[in-house]
Amino acid sequence: MTDEDFMARAIALAKAHVGLTGDNPSVGCVLAKDGVIVGEGVTSVGGKVHGEENALTAAGEAARGATAYVTLEPCAKRSAGGLSCSERLVAAGVVRVVIACGDSSVYAAGEGARRLQAAGIITDQGLLQGVAEPLYAAYRPAQGPGKSPLIPRT
């Protein structure tokens, strides 16, 4: 399988939960190693568990050394506290993250990608972006205090 194949699978996962994740966007994540999917996940119904979390849980120790294909930039912080998805990917030992779309919300805004890069993780952005972007047409990310609409990725 190719990078495009793995990202297409992540997009299909995200598409299945569009409209079911509350204020959060539906994010698909596929973890692959040696050309094989070792874990996959999507933002849970209601939005509290992110796609990356579900994929890392499914992969377990197999995530170490894997590449993550994510439809939206992993969050850098959580409104409810706890580890962000970018922190979880670093802790899991993922060696590369391929991101379809950036997330301009105050919970990511490039910080998720920068955290991955600072940890030495190869980070590629824009793969199948044109295919993934329509999934986020209704997602209006929080832009900061005093600005609206405030729809956080929690």
DSSP file (Angstrom, degrees, kcal/mol; ACC not computed):
  #  RESIDUE AA STRUCTURE BP1 BP2  ACC     N-H-->O    O-->H-N    N-H-->O    O-->H-N    TCO  KAPPA ALPHA  PHI   PSI    X-CA   Y-CA   Z-CA
    1    1 A M              0   0    0      0, 0.0     2,-0.2     0, 0.0    34,-0.0   0.000 360.0 360.0 360.0 152.3    0.0    0.0    0.0
    2    2 A T     >  -     0   0    0      1,-0.1     4,-2.3    33,-0.0     5,-0.2  -0.538 360.0 -99.4-104.5 170.7    1.1    3.6   -0.7
    3    3 A D  H  > S+     0   0    0      1,-0.2     4,-2.6     2,-0.2     5,-0.2   0.911 126.0  53.0 -53.5 -42.6    0.9    6.8    1.4
    4    4 A E  H  > S+     0   0    0      1,-0.2     4,-2.6     2,-0.2    -1,-0.2   0.892 107.0  51.4 -62.3 -40.0   -2.1    7.7   -0.7
    5    5 A D  H  > S+     0   0    0      2,-0.2     4,-1.8     1,-0.2    -1,-0.2   0.926 111.7  46.2 -62.7 -44.9   -3.8    4.4    0.1
    6    6 A F  H  X S+     0   0    0     -4,-2.3     4,-2.0     2,-0.2    -2,-0.2   0.904 114.5  47.2 -66.3 -40.4   -3.3    4.8    3.8
    7    7 A M  H  X S+     0   0    0     -4,-2.6     4,-2.6     2,-0.2    -2,-0.2   0.892 108.3  55.6 -68.5 -37.6   -4.5    8.4    3.7
    8    8 A A  H  X S+     0   0    0     -4,-2.6     4,-2.2    -5,-0.2    -1,-0.2   0.890 107.8  49.9 -60.4 -37.6   -7.6    7.4    1.7
    9    9 A R  H  X S+     0   0    0     -4,-1.8     4,-2.2     2,-0.2    -1,-0.2   0.917 109.5  50.7 -66.0 -42.7   -8.4    4.9    4.4
   10   10 A A  H  X S+     0   0    0     -4,-2.0     4,-2.4     1,-0.2    -2,-0.2   0.902 110.4  50.0 -60.5 -40.8   -8.1    7.6    7.1
   11   11 A I  H  X S+     0   0    0     -4,-2.6     4,-2.8     2,-0.2    -1,-0.2   0.905 108.5  52.1 -64.7 -41.7  -10.4    9.8    5.0
   12   12 A A  H  X S+     0   0    0     -4,-2.2     4,-1.5     2,-0.2    -1,-0.2   0.901 109.7  49.8 -61.6 -40.5  -12.9    7.1    4.7
   13   13 A L  H  X S+     0   0    0     -4,-2.2     4,-0.6     2,-0.2     3,-0.3   0.943 112.6  46.6 -61.7 -47.7  -12.9    6.6    8.5
   14   14 A A  H >X S+     0   0    0     -4,-2.4     3,-1.4     1,-0.2     4,-0.5   0.908 107.9  56.7 -61.5 -42.8  -13.4   10.3    9.1
   15   15 A K  H >< S+     0   0    0     -4,-2.8     3,-1.0     1,-0.3    -1,-0.2   0.850  98.1  62.3 -58.6 -35.7  -16.2   10.5    6.6
   16   16 A A  H 3< S+     0   0    0     -4,-1.5    -1,-0.3    -3,-0.3    -2,-0.2   0.737 110.2  38.8 -64.5 -23.0  -18.1    7.8    8.4
   17   17 A H  H X< S+     0   0    0     -3,-1.4     3,-2.5    -4,-0.6     4,-0.4   0.335  77.9 132.9-112.2   7.0  -18.4   10.0   11.6
   18   18 A V  T << S+     0   0    0     -3,-1.0   118,-0.1    -4,-0.5    -3,-0.0  -0.396  81.6  16.3 -58.4 129.6  -19.0   13.4   10.0
   19   19 A G  T 3  S+     0   0    0      3,-0.1    -1,-0.3    -2,-0.1     3,-0.2   0.385 112.7  80.6  87.8  -2.9  -21.9   15.0   11.9
   20   20 A L  S <  S+     0   0    0     -3,-2.5    26,-2.8     1,-0.1    27,-0.2   0.396  71.7  75.5-112.3   0.6  -21.6   12.5   14.8
   21   21 A T  S >  S-     0   0    0     -4,-0.4     3,-1.6     1,-0.3    -1,-0.1   0.027  86.1-134.5-109.7  27.0  -18.8   14.1   16.8
   22   22 A G  T 3  S-     0   0    0      1,-0.3    -1,-0.3    -3,-0.2    -3,-0.1  -0.322  76.2 -16.2  60.8-135.3  -20.4   17.0   18.5
   23   23 A D  T 3  S+     0   0    0     23,-0.3    -1,-0.3     2,-0.1   117,-0.1   0.640 121.5  88.3 -76.9 -14.9  -18.4   20.2   18.3
   24   24 A N  S <  S-     0   0    0     -3,-1.6    -3,-0.2    22,-0.2     2,-0.1  -0.507  83.0-112.3 -84.1 151.9  -15.3   18.3   17.3
   25   25 A P        -     0   0    0      0, 0.0     2,-0.7     0, 0.0    -1,-0.1  -0.473  32.2-107.6 -76.1 155.3  -14.3   17.5   13.8
   26   26 A S        -     0   0    0    109,-0.3     2,-0.5    -2,-0.1    -8,-0.1  -0.772  42.7-171.1 -83.8 115.5  -14.3   13.8   12.7
   27   27 A V        -     0   0    0     -2,-0.7    16,-1.4   -14,-0.1     2,-0.4  -0.934  10.0-155.5-115.4 128.4  -10.7   12.9   12.3
   28   28 A G  E     -A   42   0A   0     -2,-0.5    43,-2.0    14,-0.2     2,-0.4  -0.798  11.4-174.1 -99.5 144.7   -9.5    9.6   10.8
   29   29 A C  E     -AB  41  70A   0     12,-2.7    12,-2.5    -2,-0.4     2,-0.4  -0.991   7.4-172.9-141.7 130.1   -6.1    8.1   11.7
   30   30 A V  E     -AB  40  69A   0     39,-2.2    39,-3.0    -2,-0.4     2,-0.5  -0.988   9.6-156.5-121.4 131.5   -4.3    5.1   10.3
   31   31 A L  E     +AB  39  68A   0      8,-3.5     7,-3.1    -2,-0.4     8,-1.4  -0.936  19.3 178.9-107.2 125.9   -1.1    3.7   11.8
   32   32 A A  E     -AB  37  67A   0     35,-2.7    35,-3.0    -2,-0.5     2,-0.4  -0.964  13.0-179.9-131.6 145.5    1.0    1.7    9.3
   33   33 A K  E >  S-A   36   0A   0      3,-2.6     3,-1.5    -2,-0.4    33,-0.1  -0.988  74.0  -3.1-144.2 132.8    4.3   -0.1    9.6
   34   34 A D  T 3  S-     0   0    0     -2,-0.4     3,-0.1     1,-0.3    -1,-0.1   0.861 130.8 -55.0  54.5  38.5    6.1   -2.1    6.9
   35   35 A G  T 3  S+     0   0    0      1,-0.2     2,-0.4   -34,-0.0    -1,-0.3   0.574 117.4 106.0  77.5   9.8    3.2   -1.5    4.5
   36   36 A V  E <  S-A   33   0A   0     -3,-1.5    -3,-2.6   -35,-0.0     2,-0.4  -0.964  74.0-116.8-125.9 138.6    0.6   -3.0    6.9
   37   37 A I  E     +A   32   0A   0     -2,-0.4    -5,-0.3    -5,-0.2     3,-0.1  -0.597  30.9 175.5 -71.5 125.1   -2.1   -1.2    9.0
   38   38 A V  E     -     0   0A   0     -7,-3.1     2,-0.3    -2,-0.4    -6,-0.2   0.513  66.7  -3.8-107.9  -9.7   -1.3   -1.8   12.6
   39   39 A G  E     -A   31   0A   0     -8,-1.4    -8,-3.5    23,-0.1    -1,-0.4  -0.907  58.9-175.5-174.7 149.9   -4.1    0.4   14.0
   40   40 A E  E     +A   30   0A   0     -2,-0.3     2,-0.3   -10,-0.2   -10,-0.2  -0.989   9.3 165.0-150.9 155.8   -6.8    2.7   12.9
   41   41 A G  E     -A   29   0A   0    -12,-2.5   -12,-2.7    -2,-0.3     2,-0.3  -0.987  18.8-151.1-163.9 167.2   -9.4    5.0   14.5
   42   42 A V  E     -A   28   0A   0     -2,-0.3   -14,-0.2   -14,-0.2     3,-0.1  -0.966  47.4 -77.5-141.4 153.6  -11.8    7.8   14.1
   43   43 A T        -     0   0    0    -16,-1.4     7,-0.2    -2,-0.3     3,-0.1  -0.313  61.0-112.3 -52.1 129.9  -13.1   10.5   16.5
   44   44 A S    >   -     0   0    0      5,-2.9     3,-2.7     1,-0.1    -1,-0.1  -0.224  37.3 -83.7 -66.9 154.7  -15.7    8.8   18.7
   45   45 A V  T 3  S+     0   0    0      1,-0.3     3,-0.3     2,-0.1   -24,-0.3  -0.396 124.6  28.6 -55.2 130.6  -19.4    9.6   18.5
   46   46 A G  T 3  S-     0   0    0    -26,-2.8   -23,-0.3     1,-0.2    -1,-0.3   0.085 114.2-109.5  95.1 -21.8  -19.8   12.6   20.7
   47   47 A G  S <  S+     0   0    0     -3,-2.7    -1,-0.2   -27,-0.2    -2,-0.1   0.417  84.3 117.6  87.3   0.1  -16.2   13.7   20.0
   48   48 A K  S    S+     0   0    0     -3,-0.3     2,-0.6     1,-0.1    -2,-0.1   0.850  70.8  52.8 -76.1 -32.5  -14.5   13.1   23.3
   49   49 A V  S    S-     0   0    0     -4,-0.1    -5,-2.9    -7,-0.1    -2,-0.2  -0.914  86.8-137.6-105.0 121.7  -12.0   10.5   22.1
   50   50 A H     >  -     0   0    0     -2,-0.6     4,-2.1    -7,-0.2     5,-0.2  -0.284  19.4-111.6 -77.1 160.4  -10.0   11.7   19.1
   51   51 A G  H  > S+     0   0    0      1,-0.2     4,-2.4     2,-0.2   -22,-0.2   0.872 116.9  53.7 -58.3 -40.9   -9.2    9.6   16.1
   52   52 A E  H  > S+     0   0    0      1,-0.2     4,-2.7     2,-0.2    -1,-0.2   0.901 107.6  51.4 -63.2 -40.5   -5.5    9.5   17.0
   53   53 A E  H  > S+     0   0    0      1,-0.2     4,-2.3     2,-0.2    -2,-0.2   0.929 111.0  47.4 -60.5 -46.1   -6.2    8.2   20.5
   54   54 A N  H  X S+     0   0    0     -4,-2.1     4,-2.2     1,-0.2   -14,-0.2   0.891 112.9  48.5 -64.6 -39.7   -8.4    5.4   19.1
   55   55 A A  H  X S+     0   0    0     -4,-2.4     4,-2.2     2,-0.2    -2,-0.2   0.917 111.6  49.2 -66.8 -42.9   -5.8    4.4   16.5
   56   56 A L  H  X S+     0   0    0     -4,-2.7     4,-2.3     1,-0.2     7,-0.2   0.890 111.1  50.2 -64.6 -38.8   -3.0    4.3   19.1
   57   57 A T  H  < S+     0   0    0     -4,-2.3    -1,-0.2    -5,-0.2    -2,-0.2   0.925 111.3  48.5 -62.9 -44.5   -5.1    2.2   21.4
   58   58 A A  H  < S+     0   0    0     -4,-2.2    -2,-0.2     1,-0.2    -1,-0.2   0.869 115.7  44.3 -63.9 -36.9   -5.9   -0.2   18.6
   59   59 A A  H >< S+     0   0    0     -4,-2.2     3,-1.7     1,-0.2    -1,-0.2   0.830  81.9 174.6 -78.8 -33.0   -2.2   -0.4   17.7
   60   60 A G  G >< S-     0   0    0     -4,-2.3     3,-1.8     1,-0.3     4,-0.2  -0.370  72.5  -8.0  58.9-137.2   -0.8   -0.8   21.2
   61   61 A E  G >  S+     0   0    0      1,-0.3     3,-1.5     2,-0.2    -1,-0.3   0.700 125.0  76.6 -64.6 -19.7    3.0   -1.4   21.1
   62   62 A A  G <  S+     0   0    0     -3,-1.7    -1,-0.3     1,-0.3    -2,-0.2   0.656  78.4  74.8 -66.4 -13.7    2.9   -1.8   17.3
   63   63 A A  G X  S+     0   0    0     -3,-1.8     3,-2.4    -7,-0.2    -1,-0.3   0.793  70.4 101.6 -67.7 -27.3    2.6    2.0   17.1
   64   64 A R  T <  S+     0   0    0     -3,-1.5    30,-0.2     1,-0.3    29,-0.2  -0.429  96.8   8.0 -62.7 122.2    6.3    2.3   17.9
   65   65 A G  T 3  S+     0   0    0     28,-2.8    -1,-0.3     1,-0.3    29,-0.2   0.453 105.1 128.0  86.2   2.3    8.1    2.9   14.6
   66   66 A A    <   -     0   0    0     -3,-2.4    29,-2.4   -33,-0.1    30,-1.1  -0.353  59.2-121.6 -87.2 167.8    4.9    3.4   12.7
   67   67 A T  E     -Bc  32  96A   0    -35,-3.0   -35,-2.7    28,-0.2     2,-0.5  -0.928  22.8-146.4-104.6 134.0    3.7    6.1   10.4
   68   68 A A  E     -Bc  31  97A   0     28,-2.7    30,-3.4    -2,-0.4     2,-0.6  -0.886   5.2-160.1-102.3 130.9    0.5    7.9   11.3
   69   69 A Y  E     -Bc  30  98A   0    -39,-3.0   -39,-2.2    -2,-0.5     2,-0.4  -0.957  19.3-179.9-109.2 115.1   -1.8    9.1    8.5
   70   70 A V  E     -Bc  29  99A   0     28,-3.1    30,-2.3    -2,-0.6    31,-0.2  -0.949  29.8-149.2-125.7 135.6   -4.2   11.8   10.0
   71   71 A T  E    S+     0   0A   0    -43,-2.0    30,-1.0    -2,-0.4     2,-0.3   0.731  87.3  28.1 -76.5 -21.6   -6.9   13.7    8.2
   72   72 A L  E    S- c   0 101A   0    -44,-0.3    30,-0.2    28,-0.2    -1,-0.1  -0.993 102.4 -84.0-139.8 144.0   -6.5   16.9   10.4
   73   73 A E        -     0   0    0     28,-1.9    36,-0.1    -2,-0.3     3,-0.1  -0.158  54.3-106.5 -47.2 129.9   -3.5   18.2   12.2
   74   74 A P        -     0   0    0      0, 0.0    38,-0.2     0, 0.0    -1,-0.1  -0.331  41.8-102.5 -59.9 140.3   -3.1   16.5   15.6
   75   75 A C        -     0   0    0      1,-0.1    11,-2.3    37,-0.1    12,-0.3  -0.247  20.4-156.7 -65.2 152.7   -4.1   18.8   18.5
   76   76 A A  S    S+     0   0    0     31,-3.6     2,-0.3     1,-0.3     8,-0.3   0.579  78.1  12.2-103.2 -18.0   -1.5   20.5   20.6
   77   77 A K        -     0   0    0     30,-1.4     2,-0.4     6,-0.1    -1,-0.3  -0.980  69.4-130.5-154.7 160.3   -3.7   21.0   23.6
   78   78 A R    >   -     0   0    0      4,-0.4     3,-1.1    -2,-0.3    76,-0.2  -0.917  10.7-142.0-116.6 139.3   -7.1   19.8   24.9
   79   79 A S  T 3  S+     0   0    0     74,-0.4    75,-0.1    -2,-0.4    -1,-0.1   0.819 108.3  46.6 -67.1 -28.8   -9.8   22.1   26.3
   80   80 A A  T 3  S-     0   0    0     74,-0.5    -1,-0.2     1,-0.3    74,-0.1   0.362 116.1-119.3 -93.2   4.8  -10.6   19.4   28.9
   81   81 A G    <   +     0   0    0     -3,-1.1    -1,-0.3     1,-0.2    -2,-0.1  -0.224  65.4 100.6  82.9-178.8   -7.0   18.9   29.8
   82   82 A G  S    S-     0   0    0     -3,-0.1    -4,-0.4    -4,-0.1    -1,-0.2  -0.243  82.3 -28.5  89.0 177.1   -5.0   15.7   29.5
   83   83 A L        -     0   0    0     -6,-0.1    -6,-0.1    -2,-0.1     2,-0.1  -0.418  62.6-132.1 -69.3 136.3   -2.5   14.7   26.8
   84   84 A S     >  -     0   0    0     -8,-0.3     4,-2.1    -2,-0.1     5,-0.1  -0.332  25.6-107.1 -77.7 167.9   -3.0   16.1   23.4
   85   85 A C  H  > S+     0   0    0      1,-0.2     4,-2.4     2,-0.2     5,-0.2   0.875 120.9  54.1 -66.5 -36.4   -2.9   14.0   20.3
   86   86 A S  H  > S+     0   0    0    -11,-2.3     4,-2.0     1,-0.2    -1,-0.2   0.910 109.9  47.8 -64.9 -38.9    0.5   15.3   19.3
   87   87 A E  H  > S+     0   0    0    -12,-0.3     4,-2.7     2,-0.2    -2,-0.2   0.894 111.2  51.2 -64.9 -39.6    1.9   14.4   22.7
   88   88 A R  H  X S+     0   0    0     -4,-2.1     4,-1.9     2,-0.2    -2,-0.2   0.895 108.9  50.4 -65.2 -40.6    0.3   10.9   22.5
   89   89 A L  H  X>S+     0   0    0     -4,-2.4     5,-1.8     2,-0.2     4,-0.6   0.908 112.2  47.6 -64.7 -41.5    1.9   10.4   19.0
   90   90 A V  H ><5S+     0   0    0     -4,-2.0     3,-1.4     1,-0.2    -2,-0.2   0.953 112.7  48.4 -61.7 -50.2    5.3   11.4   20.4
   91   91 A A  H 3<5S+     0   0    0     -4,-2.7    -1,-0.2     1,-0.3    -2,-0.2   0.812 106.4  57.9 -61.9 -31.4    5.0    9.2   23.5
   92   92 A A  H 3<5S-     0   0    0     -4,-1.9    -1,-0.3    -5,-0.2    -2,-0.2   0.635 113.0-117.3 -76.1 -13.3    3.9    6.2   21.3
   93   93 A G  T <<5 +     0   0    0     -3,-1.4   -28,-2.8    -4,-0.6    -3,-0.2   0.733  49.1 169.6  84.0  22.4    7.1    6.4   19.3
   94   94 A V      < -     0   0    0     -5,-1.8    -1,-0.2   -30,-0.2   -27,-0.2  -0.453  20.1-160.9 -63.5 140.3    5.6    7.1   15.9
   95   95 A V        +     0   0    0    -29,-2.4    27,-2.0     1,-0.3     2,-0.3   0.630  68.2  23.7-103.0 -15.7    8.4    8.1   13.5
   96   96 A R  E     -cd  67 122A   0    -30,-1.1   -28,-2.7    25,-0.2     2,-0.4  -0.994  58.3-163.5-149.9 141.9    6.4    9.9   10.8
   97   97 A V  E     -cd  68 123A   0     25,-2.9    27,-2.3    -2,-0.3     2,-0.5  -0.994   4.7-163.0-129.3 126.8    3.1   11.7   10.6
   98   98 A V  E     -cd  69 124A   0    -30,-3.4   -28,-3.1    -2,-0.4     2,-0.4  -0.946  12.1-165.6-110.1 122.0    1.4   12.5    7.4
   99   99 A I  E     -cd  70 125A   0     25,-3.2    27,-2.3    -2,-0.5    28,-0.9  -0.915  16.5-166.7-114.6 129.7   -1.3   15.2    7.7
  100  100 A A  E    S+     0   0A   0    -30,-2.3     2,-0.3    -2,-0.4   -28,-0.2   0.958  75.1  16.7 -75.8 -53.7   -4.0   15.9    5.1
  101  101 A C  E    S-c   72   0A   0    -30,-1.0   -28,-1.9   -31,-0.2    -1,-0.2  -0.921  72.3-123.8-126.7 144.7   -5.3   19.3    6.4
  102  102 A G        -     0   0    0     -2,-0.3     2,-0.5   -30,-0.2     6,-0.0  -0.434  21.1-137.3 -75.6 160.5   -4.1   21.9    8.8
  103  103 A D        -     0   0    0     -2,-0.1     6,-2.2   -29,-0.1     7,-0.5  -0.971  12.5-169.3-123.6 113.3   -6.3   22.9   11.8
  104  104 A S        +     0   0    0     -2,-0.5    -1,-0.1     5,-0.2    -2,-0.0   0.375  48.5 119.1 -85.3   5.5   -6.4   26.6   12.5
  105  105 A S  S >  S-     0   0    0      1,-0.1     3,-1.9     2,-0.1    38,-0.2  -0.225  81.2-109.5 -68.0 162.3   -8.2   26.2   15.9
  106  106 A V  T 3  S+     0   0    0     36,-1.6    -1,-0.1     1,-0.3    37,-0.1   0.607 118.1  64.7 -66.2 -10.1   -6.5   27.5   19.1
  107  107 A Y  T 3  S+     0   0    0     35,-0.2   -31,-3.6   -31,-0.1   -30,-1.4   0.494 126.4   0.5 -90.9  -4.9   -6.1   23.8   19.9
  108  108 A A    X   +     0   0    0     -3,-1.9     3,-2.7   -33,-0.3     4,-0.2   0.298  65.9 155.2-140.2 -81.6   -3.7   23.2   17.0
  109  109 A A  T 3  S-     0   0    0     -6,-2.2    -5,-0.2     1,-0.3    -3,-0.1   0.826  96.5 -48.7  47.7  43.2   -2.8   26.1   14.7
  110  110 A G  T 3> S+     0   0    0     -7,-0.5     4,-2.3     1,-0.0    -1,-0.3   0.188 122.5 102.1  87.5 -18.2    0.5   24.6   13.6
  111  111 A E  H <> S+     0   0    0     -3,-2.7     4,-2.4     2,-0.2     5,-0.2   0.853  77.3  55.0 -69.2 -34.4    1.5   23.8   17.2
  112  112 A G  H  > S+     0   0    0     -4,-0.2     4,-1.8     2,-0.2    -1,-0.2   0.946 111.9  43.4 -62.4 -47.0    0.7   20.1   16.9
  113  113 A A  H  > S+     0   0    0      1,-0.2     4,-2.4     2,-0.2    -2,-0.2   0.893 112.9  52.6 -65.3 -40.1    2.9   19.8   13.8
  114  114 A R  H  X S+     0   0    0     -4,-2.3     4,-2.7     1,-0.2    -1,-0.2   0.884 106.9  52.7 -64.2 -37.7    5.7   21.8   15.4
  115  115 A R  H  X S+     0   0    0     -4,-2.4     4,-1.4     2,-0.2    -1,-0.2   0.926 109.8  48.9 -63.1 -43.4    5.6   19.5   18.5
  116  116 A L  H  <>S+     0   0    0     -4,-1.8     5,-2.4     1,-0.2     3,-0.4   0.934 113.2  46.7 -60.9 -46.5    6.0   16.5   16.3
  117  117 A Q  H ><5S+     0   0    0     -4,-2.4     3,-1.9     1,-0.2    -2,-0.2   0.895 108.2  55.3 -63.7 -41.1    8.9   18.0   14.4
  118  118 A A  H 3<5S+     0   0    0     -4,-2.7    -1,-0.2     1,-0.3    -2,-0.2   0.792 104.7  55.0 -63.0 -27.3   10.6   19.2   17.6
  119  119 A A  T 3<5S-     0   0    0     -4,-1.4    -1,-0.3    -3,-0.4    -2,-0.2   0.399 125.0-104.5 -85.8   3.1   10.5   15.5   18.8
  120  120 A G  T < 5S+     0   0    0     -3,-1.9     2,-0.5     1,-0.3    -3,-0.2   0.605  72.3 145.9  85.9  12.0   12.3   14.5   15.6
  121  121 A I      < -     0   0    0     -5,-2.4    -1,-0.3    -6,-0.2     2,-0.2  -0.714  54.0-120.1 -85.1 127.9    9.2   13.0   13.9
  122  122 A I  E     -d   96   0A   0    -27,-2.0   -25,-2.9    -2,-0.5     2,-0.5  -0.506  33.9-164.6 -64.8 128.8    9.1   13.4   10.1
  123  123 A T  E     -d   97   0A   0     -2,-0.2     2,-0.4   -27,-0.2   -25,-0.2  -0.967  11.3-177.3-127.4 117.6    6.0   15.5    9.4
  124  124 A D  E     -d   98   0A   0    -27,-2.3   -25,-3.2    -2,-0.5     2,-0.4  -0.913   9.5-164.2-112.5 138.9    4.5   15.7    5.9
  125  125 A Q  E     +d   99   0A   0     -2,-0.4   -25,-0.2   -27,-0.2   -24,-0.1  -0.943  56.4  34.5-127.3 146.9    1.5   17.9    5.2
  126  126 A G    >   +     0   0    0    -27,-2.3     3,-1.7    -2,-0.4     2,-0.4   0.416  60.3 152.9 101.4   0.7   -1.0   18.2    2.4
  127  127 A L  T 3  S-     0   0    0    -28,-0.9    -1,-0.3     1,-0.3     5,-0.1  -0.512  85.5 -12.5 -67.7 121.4   -1.4   14.6    1.2
  128  128 A L  T >> S+     0   0    0     -2,-0.4     4,-2.1     1,-0.1     3,-0.8   0.772  89.2 151.8  57.1  30.4   -4.9   14.3   -0.3
  129  129 A Q  H <>  +     0   0    0     -3,-1.7     4,-3.0     1,-0.3    -2,-0.1   0.897  66.7  55.8 -55.8 -43.5   -5.8   17.7    1.2
  130  130 A G  H 34 S+     0   0    0     -4,-0.3    -1,-0.3     1,-0.2    -3,-0.1   0.787 110.1  46.0 -63.1 -27.1   -8.3   18.4   -1.6
  131  131 A V  H <4 S+     0   0    0     -3,-0.8     4,-0.2     2,-0.1    -1,-0.2   0.854 117.5  42.5 -80.5 -37.8  -10.1   15.2   -0.8
  132  132 A A  H >< S+     0   0    0     -4,-2.1     3,-1.9     1,-0.2     4,-0.5   0.837  96.4  75.6 -79.7 -33.8  -10.1   15.7    3.0
  133  133 A E  G >< S+     0   0    0     -4,-3.0     3,-2.1     1,-0.3    -1,-0.2   0.840  85.9  61.7 -52.4 -41.3  -11.0   19.4    3.1
  134  134 A P  G >  S+     0   0    0      0, 0.0     3,-1.2     0, 0.0     4,-0.3   0.790  93.6  66.0 -58.2 -24.4  -14.7   18.9    2.4
  135  135 A L  G <  S+     0   0    0     -3,-1.9  -109,-0.3     1,-0.2     3,-0.2   0.768 106.0  43.0 -63.7 -23.7  -15.0   16.9    5.6
  136  136 A Y  G X  S+     0   0    0     -3,-2.1     3,-0.5    -4,-0.5    -1,-0.2   0.176  77.3 109.1-111.1  15.9  -14.2   20.1    7.5
  137  137 A A  T <  S+     0   0    0     -3,-1.2    -1,-0.2     1,-0.2    -2,-0.1   0.856  88.1  40.0 -60.3 -36.0  -16.4   22.6    5.6
  138  138 A A  T 3  S+     0   0    0     -4,-0.3     2,-0.7    -3,-0.2    -1,-0.2   0.561  93.0 101.3 -90.5  -8.9  -18.8   22.8    8.6
  139  139 A Y    <   -     0   0    0     -3,-0.5  -115,-0.1     1,-0.0    -3,-0.0  -0.676  50.3-174.4 -81.6 116.3  -16.0   22.8   11.2
  140  140 A R        -     0   0    0     -2,-0.7    11,-0.5  -117,-0.1     3,-0.1  -0.878  19.4-144.0-113.1  98.2  -15.5   26.3   12.4
  141  141 A P  B     -e  151   0B   0      0, 0.0     2,-0.2     0, 0.0  -117,-0.0  -0.208  22.0 -98.2 -68.5 151.0  -12.5   26.2   14.7
  142  142 A A        -     0   0    0      9,-0.9   -36,-1.6     1,-0.1   -35,-0.2  -0.454  32.7-168.1 -62.6 132.7  -12.1   28.3   17.8
  143  143 A Q        -     0   0    0      1,-0.4    -1,-0.1     6,-0.3     5,-0.1   0.437  49.7 -77.5-107.2  -3.0   -9.9   31.3   16.9
  144  144 A G  S >  S-     0   0    0      3,-0.2     3,-1.8     0, 0.0    -1,-0.4  -0.612  71.6 -26.8 129.3 171.7   -9.2   32.6   20.4
  145  145 A P  T 3  S+     0   0    0      0, 0.0     3,-0.1     0, 0.0     0, 0.0  -0.246 124.1  12.4 -58.6 136.0  -10.8   34.6   23.2
  146  146 A G  T 3  S+     0   0    0      1,-0.3     2,-0.3     4,-0.0     4,-0.0   0.425 104.8 104.5  81.2  -1.6  -13.5   37.1   22.2
  147  147 A K    <   -     0   0    0     -3,-1.8    -1,-0.3     2,-0.0    -3,-0.2  -0.838  64.0-103.2-111.1 150.5  -13.8   35.7   18.7
  148  148 A S  S    S+     0   0    0     -2,-0.3     2,-0.1     1,-0.1    -6,-0.0  -0.886  83.6  39.4-130.0 163.4  -16.6   33.6   17.4
  149  149 A P        -     0   0    0      0, 0.0     2,-1.0     0, 0.0    -6,-0.3   0.555  65.4-165.8 -77.5 147.7  -17.6   31.1   16.6
  150  150 A L        +     0   0    0     -8,-0.2    -8,-0.1    -2,-0.1    -2,-0.1  -0.810  24.2 153.7-101.9  95.0  -16.0   29.2   19.4
  151  151 A I  B     -e  141   0B   0     -2,-1.0    -9,-0.9   -11,-0.5     2,-0.1  -0.877  28.4-158.9-122.5  96.1  -16.2   25.6   18.5
  152  152 A P        -     0   0    0      0, 0.0     2,-0.9     0, 0.0   -12,-0.1  -0.328  23.3-128.7 -79.1 155.6  -13.3   23.8   20.2
  153  153 A R              0   0    0      1,-0.1   -74,-0.4  -129,-0.1  -129,-0.1  -0.894 360.0 360.0 -94.8 100.1  -11.7   20.5   19.4
  154  154 A T              0   0    0     -2,-0.9   -74,-0.5   -76,-0.2    -1,-0.1   0.423 360.0 360.0 -94.6 360.0  -11.9   19.0   22.9
